[in-house]
């Protein structure tokens, strides 16, 4: 478990009023077909912020399912992209201990108080870095969100390690800073 996630779990009782185990017990008494339904339930019925709700639902689901390394699964057949993913995660972890890295079946969400970025191996030769950047015009590598729809406002296509340059780092940093 990474440090940011452990910090979030440790802060959960103070920030949400209940421990992770208590939240998992609450979810066990409910039935949800989709991840988003459980997140919405925690937000609307219990006043939990999105970041905590998403983490609680993800960890509750993991507890009830066999352990699968979702990141490794995403990069099966796309192994050449994994070093770019690793570099992005290393960069983001330096931003602060308040980041939650949430792997899903097809992507990895980066969350502070809100999701600020998404890393997705889009093809065998490209990672799409989705960013939430309010009030920022499309420019240079920074494109419209494309396949991310409303989940992200922008996308940067990454084909090799050298594509993760100062511009990409600055956009990622700005998305992080705006996510408070």
Secondary structure, 3 states (H helix, E strand, C coil): CCHHHHHHHHHHHHHHCCCHHHHHHHHHCCCCCCHHHHHHHHHHHHCCCHHHHHHHHHHHHHHHCCCCCHHHHHCCCCHHHHHHHHHHHHHHHCCCCCCEEEECCCCEEEECCCEEEEEEEEECCEEEEEECCCCCCCECCEEECHHHHHHCCEEEEECCHHHCCHHHHHHHHHHHHHCC
